[in-house]
């Protein structure tokens, strides 16, 4: 998995050179997609390119219902973030199951 795509060393160079099958999109790229059309177009375009290259896409940092809805419409494979739950200690997580 390439974690935090869009920040630091997890960039397009890494996508083209390193072997992996999952791209986890950094939260910083998700910010504003529900209220800024350019941010939404940019994020969706990255998702489409990565999917066309055969990668599974994980969206990191979804905080609102609108963000989750957009990500699902765009075919993002997995979504994580505070919208679903804040980080939990292991014992609390197990109680949810």
C-alpha positions in Angstrom: 0.0 0.0 0.0 1.2 3.5 -0.8 0.1 5.5 2.2 -0.6 9.3 2.2 -0.5 9.8 -1.5 -0.2 13.5 -2.2 2.1 14.4 0.7 5.8 14.1 1.3 7.5 11.2 -0.6 4.2 9.5 -1.5 3.8 11.2 -4.8 3.5 10.4 -8.5 7.1 9.3 -8.7 6.4 6.6 -6.1 3.3 5.5 -8.0 5.3 5.0 -11.2 8.3 3.3 -9.6 7.2 1.2 -6.6 5.2 -2.1 -6.6 1.9 -1.9 -4.7 -1.8 -2.3 -5.4 -3.5 0.1 -3.0 -3.2 3.9 -3.0 -4.3 5.6 0.2 -5.1 9.3 -0.6 -3.9 11.8 1.9 -6.6 13.8 3.8 -5.1 17.0 2.6 -6.3 16.2 -0.9 -9.9 15.6 0.3 -10.2 18.9 2.1 -12.8 21.1 0.4 -14.2 18.6 -2.1 -17.8 19.2 -1.0 -17.6 23.1 -1.3 -14.9 23.8 -3.9 -15.6 22.5 -7.4 -11.9 22.7 -8.4 -10.9 20.6 -5.4 -13.6 18.1 -6.3 -12.5 17.9 -9.9 -8.8 17.5 -8.9 -9.5 14.7 -6.4 -11.9 12.9 -8.7 -9.3 13.1 -11.5 -6.6 11.6 -9.4 -9.0 8.8 -8.4 -9.8 8.1 -12.0 -6.2 8.0 -13.1 -5.2 5.6 -10.3 -8.2 3.4 -11.0 -7.3 3.3 -14.7 -3.8 2.1 -13.6 -5.4 -0.7 -11.7 -5.0 0.5 -8.1 -7.5 0.1 -5.3 -8.3 3.6 -3.8 -8.6 4.3 -0.1 -9.8 7.8 0.9 -8.4 9.0 4.2 -10.0 11.6 6.4 -13.7 11.7 5.4 -15.5 13.8 8.0 -18.9 14.6 6.5 -21.8 12.7 4.9 -21.4 14.8 1.7 -17.7 13.8 1.4 -18.6 10.1 1.8 -21.4 10.4 -0.7 -19.1 12.0 -3.3 -16.4 9.4 -2.7 -18.9 6.6 -3.2 -20.2 8.1 -6.4 -16.7 8.3 -7.7 -16.1 4.6 -7.1 -13.6 5.0 -4.3 -13.0 1.5 -2.9 -12.7 2.3 0.8 -13.4 5.3 2.9 -12.1 6.0 6.4 -12.3 9.0 8.7 -14.0 10.6 11.6 -17.4 10.5 9.8 -17.4 6.8 10.9 -15.5 6.9 14.2 -12.7 8.6 15.9 -9.7 6.4 16.6 -10.5 3.9 19.3 -8.5 1.7 21.7 -8.6 -2.0 20.7 -10.9 -3.0 23.5 -13.5 -0.3 22.6 -13.2 -1.3 18.9 -14.0 -4.9 19.7 -17.1 -3.9 21.6 -18.5 -2.4 18.4 -18.3 -5.8 16.8 
